């Protein structure tokens, strides 16, 4: 329902702004521009979707190999010691913990089709432990925050969109997104733990979260010591090595499990075309709405107002043009995807704001959508601190994305 209101609001605000420009400024070209934007945007949406087919086929094929090779189970075992500390209210050996492990592991590998059913199953099993069936429990909220913070190792769709938009190095945002999404997840965990009085200073959590944090901090520190011209070159090279290592690792894992790697790849790759076709209506809907909003001048007014406020505070405002993606992300995945594509189209895929919009898209997930689907599946009405913790994780991820983008691409 929220998405419905947002979509209609784009058209209504664009119409009012355009009408004001026509009546008060005598701008007779504004309405023809609005109509032209609808045709151009719908055409672009179709071309973008079809152009994604190759990249989606490649990565969905690789992900199918990972799934068949049992890498989800491996990740789940790795996560087990940490998650048992983050969910102290779940009895040892309860089936809910297994579904949580598998859901988070699937999300980290970008296997959305597997992650959502596992997430719904985890919520149903958590509900069996719930003494108040209409009120969210602490484990439910922690689980939702881990989902909304969007921790993903390989942001497949974003890399695919960047390739389709003509980025010279589509993968150059891989490492910055990985750092930003980790910061968002860590922030969400800390904030939720404070609400739930979970002891973060136990040995397991300190060693795991502290170790990863130190590693990420060392990466940022290393790049901050490099000359600006070298940062992008080195990060692109490191990203290429990491991604190629992951691809080869998936294949080796598949061979060790004695699966037919080629057949698994082909089966997963077939989903690439259906996925590309499936997103056409969503892209058309939002790219047309955003195109009209921009053509009316409303987008410039909103962004200009924010930039004026940031400049008034004496802060750097080079990130403001990418802000619409960050604002839309908690509300709608398709809406923020449209904002990201619009930003890359308008400013260029390799521009600072083009890359930053991709980082906004990859650093967090659709908070309100996830809360609605997961809580709705078990009829939870009272969400307690779930919304504030999810949105705070989004804010942490957004701030982290701006700072990291400035380091890597500023």
Secondary structure as UniProt FT lines:
FT   HELIX           2..25
FT   TURN            28..29
FT   HELIX           30..51
FT   HELIX           53..68
FT   TURN            69..70
FT   HELIX           71..86
FT   TURN            87..89
FT   TURN            92..93
FT   HELIX           95..108
FT   TURN            109..110
FT   HELIX           112..127
FT   TURN            128..129
FT   TURN            133..134
FT   HELIX           138..148
FT   TURN            149..150
FT   HELIX           156..164
FT   TURN            165..166
FT   TURN            168..169
FT   HELIX           170..173
FT   HELIX           174..196
FT   TURN            200..201
FT   HELIX           203..224
FT   HELIX           228..256
FT   TURN            257..258
FT   HELIX           261..278
FT   HELIX           280..295
FT   TURN            296..297
FT   HELIX           298..312
FT   TURN            313..314
FT   TURN            318..319
FT   HELIX           320..322
FT   HELIX           323..329
FT   TURN            330..331
FT   HELIX           333..347
FT   TURN            349..350
FT   HELIX           352..363
FT   HELIX           367..376
FT   TURN            377..379
FT   TURN            384..385
FT   HELIX           386..409
//
